[in-house]
Amino acid sequence: MEKRELFAIMVDKICAISIHEQVTFCIQSVDANLTLSEDFVGLYETPNTERKTLFGAVKDILARLDLNIENLLGQCYDGASISGKFKGLQEFVADMQPKAIYVHCAAHSLNFAV
């Protein structure tokens, strides 16, 4: 993954056959030519999908990728528990970086429409 200064994150829970909670993590960025890049960072096993746990995972992943949360401009989650404005991951991220605008995951919007 090419390091870019400004970026957005996409985080989603996975319902799998295993009894373990899993979270997917992607980074979106734009280069100097305004070419969009979306990189799948990985699947992460977490003990639960509560906001504090997910926020800890987000901070850990950003640190491992040497990405500064000050350069985070967007956050994208599903419409369920992790996106909650007052009790979800969105709130924790917005407290640390108010410029990180929340956008509802378009793929989940399509699921709701169908």
PDB file as gemmi writes it, atoms N, CA and C in Angstrom:
CRYST1    1.000    1.000    1.000  90.00  90.00  90.00 P 1                      
ATOM      1  N   MET A   1       0.839  -1.182   0.000  1.00  0.00           N  
ATOM      2  CA  MET A   1       0.000   0.000   0.000  1.00  0.00           C  
ATOM      3  C   MET A   1       0.881   1.242   0.000  1.00  0.00           C  
ATOM      4  N   GLU A   2       0.672   2.102  -0.964  1.00  0.00           N  
ATOM      5  CA  GLU A   2       1.420   3.349  -1.048  1.00  0.00           C  
ATOM      6  C   GLU A   2       0.920   4.300   0.044  1.00  0.00           C  
ATOM      7  N   LYS A   3       1.857   4.884   0.781  1.00  0.00           N  
ATOM      8  CA  LYS A   3       1.462   5.801   1.856  1.00  0.00           C  
ATOM      9  C   LYS A   3       1.003   7.128   1.253  1.00  0.00           C  
ATOM     10  N   ARG A   4      -0.174   7.558   1.660  1.00  0.00           N  
ATOM     11  CA  ARG A   4      -0.716   8.831   1.217  1.00  0.00           C  
ATOM     12  C   ARG A   4      -1.025   9.650   2.445  1.00  0.00           C  
ATOM     13  N   GLU A   5      -0.948  10.972   2.305  1.00  0.00           N  
ATOM     14  CA  GLU A   5      -1.115  11.818   3.477  1.00  0.00           C  
ATOM     15  C   GLU A   5      -2.545  11.843   3.998  1.00  0.00           C  
ATOM     16  N   LEU A   6      -3.522  12.101   3.138  1.00  0.00           N  
ATOM     17  CA  LEU A   6      -4.925  12.193   3.552  1.00  0.00           C  
ATOM     18  C   LEU A   6      -5.637  10.889   3.218  1.00  0.00           C  
ATOM     19  N   PHE A   7      -6.502  10.441   4.123  1.00  0.00           N  
ATOM     20  CA  PHE A   7      -7.129   9.147   3.926  1.00  0.00           C  
ATOM     21  C   PHE A   7      -8.465   9.060   4.651  1.00  0.00           C  
ATOM     22  N   ALA A   8      -9.200   7.989   4.353  1.00  0.00           N  
ATOM     23  CA  ALA A   8     -10.455   7.654   5.025  1.00  0.00           C  
ATOM     24  C   ALA A   8     -10.389   6.181   5.411  1.00  0.00           C  
ATOM     25  N   ILE A   9     -11.193   5.803   6.399  1.00  0.00           N  
ATOM     26  CA  ILE A   9     -11.220   4.403   6.833  1.00  0.00           C  
ATOM     27  C   ILE A   9     -12.590   3.796   6.593  1.00  0.00           C  
ATOM     28  N   MET A  10     -12.597   2.491   6.341  1.00  0.00           N  
ATOM     29  CA  MET A  10     -13.829   1.722   6.228  1.00  0.00           C  
ATOM     30  C   MET A  10     -13.679   0.524   7.158  1.00  0.00           C  
ATOM     31  N   VAL A  11     -14.627   0.363   8.072  1.00  0.00           N  
ATOM     32  CA  VAL A  11     -14.588  -0.726   9.045  1.00  0.00           C  
ATOM     33  C   VAL A  11     -15.944  -1.421   9.022  1.00  0.00           C  
ATOM     34  N   ASP A  12     -15.913  -2.750   9.029  1.00  0.00           N  
ATOM     35  CA  ASP A  12     -17.177  -3.488   9.032  1.00  0.00           C  
ATOM     36  C   ASP A  12     -17.011  -4.789   9.804  1.00  0.00           C  
ATOM     37  N   LYS A  13     -18.087  -5.195  10.456  1.00  0.00           N  
ATOM     38  CA  LYS A  13     -18.118  -6.473  11.165  1.00  0.00           C  
ATOM     39  C   LYS A  13     -18.436  -7.574  10.166  1.00  0.00           C  
ATOM     40  N   ILE A  14     -17.924  -8.756  10.471  1.00  0.00           N  
ATOM     41  CA  ILE A  14     -18.167  -9.907   9.613  1.00  0.00           C  
ATOM     42  C   ILE A  14     -18.922 -10.969  10.418  1.00  0.00           C  
ATOM     43  N   CYS A  15     -19.957 -11.496   9.861  1.00  0.00           N  
ATOM     44  CA  CYS A  15     -20.645 -12.637  10.463  1.00  0.00           C  
ATOM     45  C   CYS A  15     -20.089 -13.879   9.798  1.00  0.00           C  
ATOM     46  N   ALA A  16     -19.343 -14.646  10.541  1.00  0.00           N  
ATOM     47  CA  ALA A  16     -18.717 -15.844   9.996  1.00  0.00           C  
ATOM     48  C   ALA A  16     -19.206 -17.079  10.745  1.00  0.00           C  
ATOM     49  N   ILE A  17     -18.832 -18.224  10.228  1.00  0.00           N  
ATOM     50  CA  ILE A  17     -19.211 -19.487  10.854  1.00  0.00           C  
ATOM     51  C   ILE A  17     -18.512 -19.646  12.201  1.00  0.00           C  
ATOM     52  N   SER A  18     -17.306 -19.110  12.302  1.00  0.00           N  
ATOM     53  CA  SER A  18     -16.547 -19.250  13.551  1.00  0.00           C  
ATOM     54  C   SER A  18     -17.240 -18.498  14.681  1.00  0.00           C  
ATOM     55  N   ILE A  19     -16.860 -18.797  15.890  1.00  0.00           N  
ATOM     56  CA  ILE A  19     -17.467 -18.131  17.045  1.00  0.00           C  
ATOM     57  C   ILE A  19     -16.732 -16.839  17.392  1.00  0.00           C  
ATOM     58  N   HIS A  20     -15.739 -16.493  16.600  1.00  0.00           N  
ATOM     59  CA  HIS A  20     -14.926 -15.306  16.867  1.00  0.00           C  
ATOM     60  C   HIS A  20     -15.456 -14.097  16.098  1.00  0.00           C  
ATOM     61  N   GLU A  21     -15.390 -12.939  16.749  1.00  0.00           N  
ATOM     62  CA  GLU A  21     -15.781 -11.691  16.085  1.00  0.00           C  
ATOM     63  C   GLU A  21     -14.662 -11.293  15.127  1.00  0.00           C  
ATOM     64  N   GLN A  22     -15.026 -10.878  13.921  1.00  0.00           N  
ATOM     65  CA  GLN A  22     -14.037 -10.430  12.950  1.00  0.00           C  
ATOM     66  C   GLN A  22     -14.444  -9.078  12.394  1.00  0.00           C  
ATOM     67  N   VAL A  23     -13.435  -8.280  12.082  1.00  0.00           N  
ATOM     68  CA  VAL A  23     -13.651  -6.935  11.553  1.00  0.00           C  
ATOM     69  C   VAL A  23     -12.770  -6.760  10.318  1.00  0.00           C  
ATOM     70  N   THR A  24     -13.343  -6.196   9.251  1.00  0.00           N  
ATOM     71  CA  THR A  24     -12.545  -5.871   8.073  1.00  0.00           C  
ATOM     72  C   THR A  24     -12.127  -4.409   8.157  1.00  0.00           C  
ATOM     73  N   PHE A  25     -10.983  -4.108   7.594  1.00  0.00           N  
ATOM     74  CA  PHE A  25     -10.455  -2.751   7.648  1.00  0.00           C  
ATOM     75  C   PHE A  25      -9.884  -2.388   6.283  1.00  0.00           C  
ATOM     76  N   CYS A  26     -10.335  -1.246   5.730  1.00  0.00           N  
ATOM     77  CA  CYS A  26      -9.843  -0.745   4.441  1.00  0.00           C  
ATOM     78  C   CYS A  26      -9.449   0.718   4.591  1.00  0.00           C  
ATOM     79  N   ILE A  27      -8.520   1.138   3.754  1.00  0.00           N  
ATOM     80  CA  ILE A  27      -8.088   2.541   3.701  1.00  0.00           C  
ATOM     81  C   ILE A  27      -8.394   3.069   2.309  1.00  0.00           C  
ATOM     82  N   GLN A  28      -8.990   4.235   2.237  1.00  0.00           N  
ATOM     83  CA  GLN A  28      -9.204   4.916   0.964  1.00  0.00           C  
ATOM     84  C   GLN A  28      -8.366   6.183   0.958  1.00  0.00           C  
ATOM     85  N   SER A  29      -7.767   6.471  -0.191  1.00  0.00           N  
ATOM     86  CA  SER A  29      -6.979   7.696  -0.318  1.00  0.00           C  
ATOM     87  C   SER A  29      -7.017   8.162  -1.769  1.00  0.00           C  
ATOM     88  N   VAL A  30      -6.564   9.381  -1.980  1.00  0.00           N  
ATOM     89  CA  VAL A  30      -6.528   9.979  -3.308  1.00  0.00           C  
ATOM     90  C   VAL A  30      -5.121  10.505  -3.531  1.00  0.00           C  
ATOM     91  N   ASP A  31      -4.576  10.239  -4.724  1.00  0.00           N  
ATOM     92  CA  ASP A  31      -3.234  10.746  -5.006  1.00  0.00           C  
ATOM     93  C   ASP A  31      -3.305  12.156  -5.589  1.00  0.00           C  
ATOM     94  N   ALA A  32      -2.159  12.689  -5.978  1.00  0.00           N  
ATOM     95  CA  ALA A  32      -2.088  14.064  -6.491  1.00  0.00           C  
ATOM     96  C   ALA A  32      -2.900  14.249  -7.774  1.00  0.00           C  
ATOM     97  N   ASN A  33      -3.141  13.159  -8.520  1.00  0.00           N  
ATOM     98  CA  ASN A  33      -3.934  13.222  -9.755  1.00  0.00           C  
ATOM     99  C   ASN A  33      -5.412  12.939  -9.505  1.00  0.00           C  
ATOM    100  N   LEU A  34      -5.806  12.906  -8.224  1.00  0.00           N  
ATOM    101  CA  LEU A  34      -7.174  12.623  -7.792  1.00  0.00           C  
ATOM    102  C   LEU A  34      -7.639  11.222  -8.188  1.00  0.00           C  
ATOM    103  N   THR A  35      -6.700  10.290  -8.236  1.00  0.00           N  
ATOM    104  CA  THR A  35      -7.017   8.895  -8.491  1.00  0.00           C  
ATOM    105  C   THR A  35      -7.300   8.216  -7.158  1.00  0.00           C  
ATOM    106  N   LEU A  36      -8.490   7.633  -7.054  1.00  0.00           N  
ATOM    107  CA  LEU A  36      -8.909   6.978  -5.823  1.00  0.00           C  
ATOM    108  C   LEU A  36      -8.221   5.626  -5.679  1.00  0.00           C  
ATOM    109  N   SER A  37      -7.768   5.359  -4.483  1.00  0.00           N  
ATOM    110  CA  SER A  37      -7.156   4.074  -4.167  1.00  0.00           C  
ATOM    111  C   SER A  37      -7.860   3.520  -2.943  1.00  0.00           C  
ATOM    112  N   GLU A  38      -8.260   2.252  -3.020  1.00  0.00           N  
ATOM    113  CA  GLU A  38      -8.875   1.599  -1.875  1.00  0.00           C  
ATOM    114  C   GLU A  38      -8.086   0.334  -1.595  1.00  0.00           C  
ATOM    115  N   ASP A  39      -7.523   0.255  -0.399  1.00  0.00           N  
ATOM    116  CA  ASP A  39      -6.676  -0.871  -0.036  1.00  0.00           C  
ATOM    117  C   ASP A  39      -7.298  -1.664   1.101  1.00  0.00           C  
ATOM    118  N   PHE A  40      -7.433  -2.957   0.883  1.00  0.00           N  
ATOM    119  CA  PHE A  40      -7.898  -3.856   1.931  1.00  0.00           C  
ATOM    120  C   PHE A  40      -6.704  -4.101   2.846  1.00  0.00           C  
ATOM    121  N   VAL A  41      -6.828  -3.705   4.102  1.00  0.00           N  
ATOM    122  CA  VAL A  41      -5.739  -3.851   5.055  1.00  0.00           C  
ATOM    123  C   VAL A  41      -5.761  -5.230   5.684  1.00  0.00           C  
ATOM    124  N   GLY A  42      -6.950  -5.715   6.048  1.00  0.00           N  
ATOM    125  CA  GLY A  42      -7.004  -7.053   6.604  1.00  0.00           C  
ATOM    126  C   GLY A  42      -8.258  -7.357   7.389  1.00  0.00           C  
ATOM    127  N   LEU A  43      -8.326  -8.604   7.806  1.00  0.00           N  
ATOM    128  CA  LEU A  43      -9.365  -9.096   8.702  1.00  0.00           C  
ATOM    129  C   LEU A  43      -8.739  -9.195  10.078  1.00  0.00           C  
ATOM    130  N   TYR A  44      -9.437  -8.712  11.070  1.00  0.00           N  
ATOM    131  CA  TYR A  44      -8.905  -8.715  12.431  1.00  0.00           C  
ATOM    132  C   TYR A  44      -9.890  -9.386  13.368  1.00  0.00           C  
ATOM    133  N   GLU A  45      -9.366 -10.292  14.172  1.00  0.00           N  
ATOM    134  CA  GLU A  45     -10.194 -10.948  15.171  1.00  0.00           C  
ATOM    135  C   GLU A  45     -10.205 -10.079  16.425  1.00  0.00           C  
ATOM    136  N   THR A  46     -11.394  -9.828  16.958  1.00  0.00           N  
ATOM    137  CA  THR A  46     -11.525  -9.028  18.171  1.00  0.00           C  
ATOM    138  C   THR A  46     -12.349  -9.808  19.190  1.00  0.00           C  
ATOM    139  N   PRO A  47     -12.139  -9.543  20.480  1.00  0.00           N  
ATOM    140  CA  PRO A  47     -12.914 -10.259  21.490  1.00  0.00           C  
ATOM    141  C   PRO A  47     -14.402  -9.902  21.450  1.00  0.00           C  
ATOM    142  N   ASN A  48     -14.709  -8.713  20.933  1.00  0.00           N  
ATOM    143  CA  ASN A  48     -16.095  -8.261  20.788  1.00  0.00           C  
ATOM    144  C   ASN A  48     -16.109  -7.123  19.781  1.00  0.00           C  
ATOM    145  N   THR A  49     -17.286  -6.623  19.455  1.00  0.00           N  
ATOM    146  CA  THR A  49     -17.372  -5.499  18.511  1.00  0.00           C  
ATOM    147  C   THR A  49     -17.937  -4.258  19.196  1.00  0.00           C  
ATOM    148  N   GLU A  50     -17.618  -4.089  20.461  1.00  0.00           N  
ATOM    149  CA  GLU A  50     -18.007  -2.873  21.168  1.00  0.00           C  
ATOM    150  C   GLU A  50     -17.113  -1.732  20.692  1.00  0.00           C  
ATOM    151  N   ARG A  51     -17.615  -0.526  20.822  1.00  0.00           N  
ATOM    152  CA  ARG A  51     -16.904   0.629  20.256  1.00  0.00           C  
ATOM    153  C   ARG A  51     -15.508   0.816  20.819  1.00  0.00           C  
ATOM    154  N   LYS A  52     -15.304   0.579  22.093  1.00  0.00           N  
ATOM    155  CA  LYS A  52     -13.966   0.754  22.674  1.00  0.00           C  
ATOM    156  C   LYS A  52     -12.982  -0.244  22.078  1.00  0.00           C  
ATOM    157  N   THR A  53     -13.429  -1.453  21.886  1.00  0.00           N  
ATOM    158  CA  THR A  53     -12.578  -2.478  21.287  1.00  0.00           C  
ATOM    159  C   THR A  53     -12.242  -2.113  19.849  1.00  0.00           C  
ATOM    160  N   LEU A  54     -13.255  -1.702  19.089  1.00  0.00           N  
ATOM    161  CA  LEU A  54     -13.038  -1.339  17.689  1.00  0.00           C  
ATOM    162  C   LEU A  54     -12.162  -0.097  17.565  1.00  0.00           C  
ATOM    163  N   PHE A  55     -12.358   0.861  18.458  1.00  0.00           N  
ATOM    164  CA  PHE A  55     -11.543   2.071  18.419  1.00  0.00           C  
ATOM    165  C   PHE A  55     -10.080   1.733  18.715  1.00  0.00           C  
ATOM    166  N   GLY A  56      -9.854   0.829  19.661  1.00  0.00           N  
ATOM    167  CA  GLY A  56      -8.496   0.381  19.948  1.00  0.00           C  
ATOM    168  C   GLY A  56      -7.869  -0.277  18.729  1.00  0.00           C  
ATOM    169  N   ALA A  57      -8.667  -1.066  18.000  1.00  0.00           N  
ATOM    170  CA  ALA A  57      -8.174  -1.710  16.779  1.00  0.00           C  
ATOM    171  C   ALA A  57      -7.848  -0.674  15.712  1.00  0.00           C  
ATOM    172  N   VAL A  58      -8.711   0.326  15.548  1.00  0.00           N  
ATOM    173  CA  VAL A  58      -8.461   1.387  14.567  1.00  0.00           C  
ATOM    174  C   VAL A  58      -7.158   2.123  14.894  1.00  0.00           C  
ATOM    175  N   LYS A  59      -6.983   2.497  16.152  1.00  0.00           N  
ATOM    176  CA  LYS A  59      -5.751   3.201  16.546  1.00  0.00           C  
ATOM    177  C   LYS A  59      -4.525   2.321  16.314  1.00  0.00           C  
ATOM    178  N   ASP A  60      -4.634   1.034  16.629  1.00  0.00           N  
ATOM    179  CA  ASP A  60      -3.515   0.112  16.434  1.00  0.00           C  
ATOM    180  C   ASP A  60      -3.154  -0.013  14.955  1.00  0.00           C  
ATOM    181  N   ILE A  61      -4.158  -0.163  14.112  1.00  0.00           N  
ATOM    182  CA  ILE A  61      -3.925  -0.314  12.670  1.00  0.00           C  
ATOM    183  C   ILE A  61      -3.306   0.951  12.090  1.00  0.00           C  
ATOM    184  N   LEU A  62      -3.830   2.119  12.482  1.00  0.00           N  
ATOM    185  CA  LEU A  62      -3.258   3.373  11.983  1.00  0.00           C  
ATOM    186  C   LEU A  62      -1.809   3.529  12.425  1.00  0.00           C  
ATOM    187  N   ALA A  63      -1.498   3.129  13.648  1.00  0.00           N  
ATOM    188  CA  ALA A  63      -0.121   3.203  14.145  1.00  0.00           C  
ATOM    189  C   ALA A  63       0.777   2.257  13.351  1.00  0.00           C  
ATOM    190  N   ARG A  64       0.312   1.043  13.099  1.00  0.00           N  
ATOM    191  CA  ARG A  64       1.109   0.067  12.339  1.00  0.00           C  
ATOM    192  C   ARG A  64       1.376   0.536  10.912  1.00  0.00           C  
ATOM    193  N   LEU A  65       0.413   1.255  10.341  1.00  0.00           N  
ATOM    194  CA  LEU A  65       0.565   1.761   8.969  1.00  0.00           C  
ATOM    195  C   LEU A  65       1.223   3.140   8.931  1.00  0.00           C  
ATOM    196  N   ASP A  66       1.581   3.662  10.108  1.00  0.00           N  
ATOM    197  CA  ASP A  66       2.207   4.974  10.233  1.00  0.00           C  
ATOM    198  C   ASP A  66       1.322   6.065   9.627  1.00  0.00           C  
ATOM    199  N   LEU A  67       0.019   5.991   9.923  1.00  0.00           N  
ATOM    200  CA  LEU A  67      -0.945   6.992   9.462  1.00  0.00           C  
ATOM    201  C   LEU A  67      -1.380   7.834  10.657  1.00  0.00           C  
ATOM    202  N   ASN A  68      -1.303   9.130  10.505  1.00  0.00           N  
ATOM    203  CA  ASN A  68      -1.653  10.063  11.568  1.00  0.00           C  
ATOM    204  C   ASN A  68      -3.156  10.320  11.555  1.00  0.00           C  
ATOM    205  N   ILE A  69      -3.812  10.147  12.690  1.00  0.00           N  
ATOM    206  CA  ILE A  69      -5.267  10.357  12.770  1.00  0.00           C  
ATOM    207  C   ILE A  69      -5.646  11.804  12.441  1.00  0.00           C  
ATOM    208  N   GLU A  70      -4.697  12.723  12.539  1.00  0.00           N  
ATOM    209  CA  GLU A  70      -4.952  14.117  12.158  1.00  0.00           C  
ATOM    210  C   GLU A  70      -5.240  14.253  10.663  1.00  0.00           C  
ATOM    211  N   ASN A  71      -4.807  13.263   9.864  1.00  0.00           N  
ATOM    212  CA  ASN A  71      -5.011  13.289   8.413  1.00  0.00           C  
ATOM    213  C   ASN A  71      -6.222  12.469   7.977  1.00  0.00           C  
ATOM    214  N   LEU A  72      -6.974  11.966   8.942  1.00  0.00           N  
ATOM    215  CA  LEU A  72      -8.174  11.184   8.655  1.00  0.00           C  
ATOM    216  C   LEU A  72      -9.317  12.138   8.302  1.00  0.00           C  
ATOM    217  N   LEU A  73      -9.844  12.012   7.090  1.00  0.00           N  
ATOM    218  CA  LEU A  73     -10.904  12.921   6.647  1.00  0.00           C  
ATOM    219  C   LEU A  73     -12.263  12.253   6.485  1.00  0.00           C  
ATOM    220  N   GLY A  74     -12.308  10.920   6.561  1.00  0.00           N  
ATOM    221  CA  GLY A  74     -13.584  10.243   6.385  1.00  0.00           C  
ATOM    222  C   GLY A  74     -13.626   8.925   7.122  1.00  0.00           C  
ATOM    223  N   GLN A  75     -14.836   8.537   7.503  1.00  0.00           N  
ATOM    224  CA  GLN A  75     -15.055   7.252   8.159  1.00  0.00           C  
ATOM    225  C   GLN A  75     -16.334   6.650   7.604  1.00  0.00           C  
ATOM    226  N   CYS A  76     -16.283   5.362   7.303  1.00  0.00           N  
ATOM    227  CA  CYS A  76     -17.411   4.676   6.687  1.00  0.00           C  
ATOM    228  C   CYS A  76     -17.649   3.361   7.413  1.00  0.00           C  
ATOM    229  N   TYR A  77     -18.874   3.178   7.892  1.00  0.00           N  
ATOM    230  CA  TYR A  77     -19.266   1.960   8.591  1.00  0.00           C  
ATOM    231  C   TYR A  77     -20.661   1.573   8.134  1.00  0.00           C  
ATOM    232  N   ASP A  78     -21.105   0.406   8.612  1.00  0.00           N  
ATOM    233  CA  ASP A  78     -22.483   0.026   8.324  1.00  0.00           C  
ATOM    234  C   ASP A  78     -23.427   0.829   9.218  1.00  0.00           C  
ATOM    235  N   GLY A  79     -24.705   0.628   9.068  1.00  0.00           N  
ATOM    236  CA  GLY A  79     -25.678   1.404   9.835  1.00  0.00           C  
ATOM    237  C   GLY A  79     -26.021   0.818  11.185  1.00  0.00           C  
ATOM    238  N   ALA A  80     -25.319  -0.210  11.595  1.00  0.00           N  
ATOM    239  CA  ALA A  80     -25.641  -0.885  12.850  1.00  0.00           C  
ATOM    240  C   ALA A  80     -24.843  -0.281  14.000  1.00  0.00           C  
ATOM    241  N   SER A  81     -24.543  -1.101  14.961  1.00  0.00           N  
ATOM    242  CA  SER A  81     -23.965  -0.634  16.224  1.00  0.00           C  
ATOM    243  C   SER A  81     -22.650   0.114  16.096  1.00  0.00           C  
ATOM    244  N   ILE A  82     -21.820  -0.214  15.128  1.00  0.00           N  
ATOM    245  CA  ILE A  82     -20.521   0.457  15.101  1.00  0.00           C  
ATOM    246  C   ILE A  82     -20.582   1.877  14.562  1.00  0.00           C  
ATOM    247  N   SER A  83     -21.648   2.239  13.873  1.00  0.00           N  
ATOM    248  CA  SER A  83     -21.693   3.581  13.297  1.00  0.00           C  
ATOM    249  C   SER A  83     -22.381   4.614  14.179  1.00  0.00           C  
ATOM    250  N   GLY A  84     -22.983   4.210  15.249  1.00  0.00           N  
ATOM    251  CA  GLY A  84     -23.789   5.107  16.069  1.00  0.00           C  
ATOM    252  C   GLY A  84     -23.140   6.443  16.385  1.00  0.00           C  
ATOM    253  N   LYS A  85     -23.871   7.511  16.174  1.00  0.00           N  
ATOM    254  CA  LYS A  85     -23.373   8.868  16.384  1.00  0.00           C  
ATOM    255  C   LYS A  85     -23.098   9.149  17.860  1.00  0.00           C  
ATOM    256  N   PHE A  86     -23.863   8.527  18.740  1.00  0.00           N  
ATOM    257  CA  PHE A  86     -23.716   8.802  20.160  1.00  0.00           C  
ATOM    258  C   PHE A  86     -23.115   7.635  20.941  1.00  0.00           C  
ATOM    259  N   LYS A  87     -23.235   6.430  20.442  1.00  0.00           N  
ATOM    260  CA  LYS A  87     -22.730   5.275  21.183  1.00  0.00           C  
ATOM    261  C   LYS A  87     -21.863   4.368  20.327  1.00  0.00           C  
ATOM    262  N   GLY A  88     -21.507   4.783  19.137  1.00  0.00           N  
ATOM    263  CA  GLY A  88     -20.746   3.914  18.242  1.00  0.00           C  
ATOM    264  C   GLY A  88     -19.322   4.399  18.026  1.00  0.00           C  
ATOM    265  N   LEU A  89     -18.644   3.707  17.157  1.00  0.00           N  
ATOM    266  CA  LEU A  89     -17.266   4.032  16.815  1.00  0.00           C  
ATOM    267  C   LEU A  89     -17.156   5.442  16.229  1.00  0.00           C  
ATOM    268  N   GLN A  90     -18.170   5.843  15.489  1.00  0.00           N  
ATOM    269  CA  GLN A  90     -18.192   7.183  14.879  1.00  0.00           C  
ATOM    270  C   GLN A  90     -17.923   8.274  15.914  1.00  0.00           C  
ATOM    271  N   GLU A  91     -18.522   8.145  17.076  1.00  0.00           N  
ATOM    272  CA  GLU A  91     -18.363   9.148  18.133  1.00  0.00           C  
ATOM    273  C   GLU A  91     -16.906   9.217  18.606  1.00  0.00           C  
ATOM    274  N   PHE A  92     -16.290   8.058  18.838  1.00  0.00           N  
ATOM    275  CA  PHE A  92     -14.912   8.032  19.323  1.00  0.00           C  
ATOM    276  C   PHE A  92     -13.960   8.650  18.308  1.00  0.00           C  
ATOM    277  N   VAL A  93     -14.146   8.293  17.035  1.00  0.00           N  
ATOM    278  CA  VAL A  93     -13.277   8.834  15.985  1.00  0.00           C  
ATOM    279  C   VAL A  93     -13.486  10.338  15.862  1.00  0.00           C  
ATOM    280  N   ALA A  94     -14.735  10.785  15.887  1.00  0.00           N  
ATOM    281  CA  ALA A  94     -15.034  12.216  15.762  1.00  0.00           C  
ATOM    282  C   ALA A  94     -14.467  13.022  16.930  1.00  0.00           C  
ATOM    283  N   ASP A  95     -14.416  12.417  18.114  1.00  0.00           N  
ATOM    284  CA  ASP A  95     -13.819  13.107  19.260  1.00  0.00           C  
ATOM    285  C   ASP A  95     -12.329  13.359  19.042  1.00  0.00           C  
ATOM    286  N   MET A  96     -11.648  12.419  18.399  1.00  0.00           N  
ATOM    287  CA  MET A  96     -10.208  12.566  18.149  1.00  0.00           C  
ATOM    288  C   MET A  96      -9.929  13.369  16.892  1.00  0.00           C  
ATOM    289  N   GLN A  97     -10.823  13.258  15.892  1.00  0.00           N  
ATOM    290  CA  GLN A  97     -10.623  13.979  14.627  1.00  0.00           C  
ATOM    291  C   GLN A  97     -11.982  14.437  14.098  1.00  0.00           C  
ATOM    292  N   PRO A  98     -12.385  15.657  14.485  1.00  0.00           N  
ATOM    293  CA  PRO A  98     -13.703  16.169  14.070  1.00  0.00           C  
ATOM    294  C   PRO A  98     -13.856  16.339  12.557  1.00  0.00           C  
ATOM    295  N   LYS A  99     -12.744  16.400  11.810  1.00  0.00           N  
ATOM    296  CA  LYS A  99     -12.819  16.549  10.353  1.00  0.00           C  
ATOM    297  C   LYS A  99     -13.181  15.249   9.647  1.00  0.00           C  
ATOM    298  N   ALA A 100     -13.159  14.136  10.373  1.00  0.00           N  
ATOM    299  CA  ALA A 100     -13.449  12.830   9.777  1.00  0.00           C  
ATOM    300  C   ALA A 100     -14.958  12.668   9.606  1.00  0.00           C  
ATOM    301  N   ILE A 101     -15.437  12.993   8.441  1.00  0.00           N  
ATOM    302  CA  ILE A 101     -16.872  12.963   8.133  1.00  0.00           C  
ATOM    303  C   ILE A 101     -17.345  11.518   8.005  1.00  0.00           C  
ATOM    304  N   TYR A 102     -18.480  11.226   8.628  1.00  0.00           N  
ATOM    305  CA  TYR A 102     -19.062   9.886   8.541  1.00  0.00           C  
ATOM    306  C   TYR A 102     -19.914   9.769   7.287  1.00  0.00           C  
ATOM    307  N   VAL A 103     -19.737   8.664   6.565  1.00  0.00           N  
ATOM    308  CA  VAL A 103     -20.550   8.340   5.406  1.00  0.00           C  
ATOM    309  C   VAL A 103     -21.057   6.919   5.591  1.00  0.00           C  
ATOM    310  N   HIS A 104     -22.360   6.738   5.435  1.00  0.00           N  
ATOM    311  CA  HIS A 104     -22.929   5.390   5.562  1.00  0.00           C  
ATOM    312  C   HIS A 104     -22.439   4.528   4.406  1.00  0.00           C  
ATOM    313  N   CYS A 105     -22.141   3.293   4.690  1.00  0.00           N  
ATOM    314  CA  CYS A 105     -21.639   2.356   3.682  1.00  0.00           C  
ATOM    315  C   CYS A 105     -22.686   2.143   2.588  1.00  0.00           C  
ATOM    316  N   ALA A 106     -22.330   2.468   1.345  1.00  0.00           N  
ATOM    317  CA  ALA A 106     -23.272   2.349   0.232  1.00  0.00           C  
ATOM    318  C   ALA A 106     -23.672   0.902  -0.013  1.00  0.00           C  
ATOM    319  N   ALA A 107     -22.767  -0.031   0.203  1.00  0.00           N  
ATOM    320  CA  ALA A 107     -23.105  -1.443   0.001  1.00  0.00           C  
ATOM    321  C   ALA A 107     -24.194  -1.875   0.978  1.00  0.00           C  
ATOM    322  N   HIS A 108     -24.142  -1.372   2.198  1.00  0.00           N  
ATOM    323  CA  HIS A 108     -25.179  -1.716   3.170  1.00  0.00           C  
ATOM    324  C   HIS A 108     -26.489  -1.026   2.811  1.00  0.00           C  
ATOM    325  N   SER A 109     -26.426   0.157   2.250  1.00  0.00           N  
ATOM    326  CA  SER A 109     -27.648   0.839   1.805  1.00  0.00           C  
ATOM    327  C   SER A 109     -28.341   0.011   0.749  1.00  0.00           C  
ATOM    328  N   LEU A 110     -27.550  -0.571  -0.154  1.00  0.00           N  
ATOM    329  CA  LEU A 110     -28.120  -1.419  -1.192  1.00  0.00           C  
ATOM    330  C   LEU A 110     -28.787  -2.643  -0.576  1.00  0.00           C  
ATOM    331  N   ASN A 111     -28.147  -3.231   0.436  1.00  0.00           N  
ATOM    332  CA  ASN A 111     -28.738  -4.375   1.120  1.00  0.00           C  
ATOM    333  C   ASN A 111     -30.087  -4.020   1.719  1.00  0.00           C  
ATOM    334  N   PHE A 112     -30.190  -2.827   2.324  1.00  0.00           N  
ATOM    335  CA  PHE A 112     -31.452  -2.408   2.931  1.00  0.00           C  
ATOM    336  C   PHE A 112     -32.524  -2.217   1.848  1.00  0.00           C  
ATOM    337  N   ALA A 113     -32.142  -1.681   0.705  1.00  0.00           N  
ATOM    338  CA  ALA A 113     -33.102  -1.436  -0.372  1.00  0.00           C  
ATOM    339  C   ALA A 113     -33.649  -2.743  -0.940  1.00  0.00           C  
ATOM    340  N   VAL A 114     -32.775  -3.723  -1.053  1.00  0.00           N  
ATOM    341  CA  VAL A 114     -33.184  -5.017  -1.617  1.00  0.00           C  
ATOM    342  C   VAL A 114     -34.043  -5.736  -0.609  1.00  0.00           C  
TER     343      VAL A 114                                                      
END                                                                             
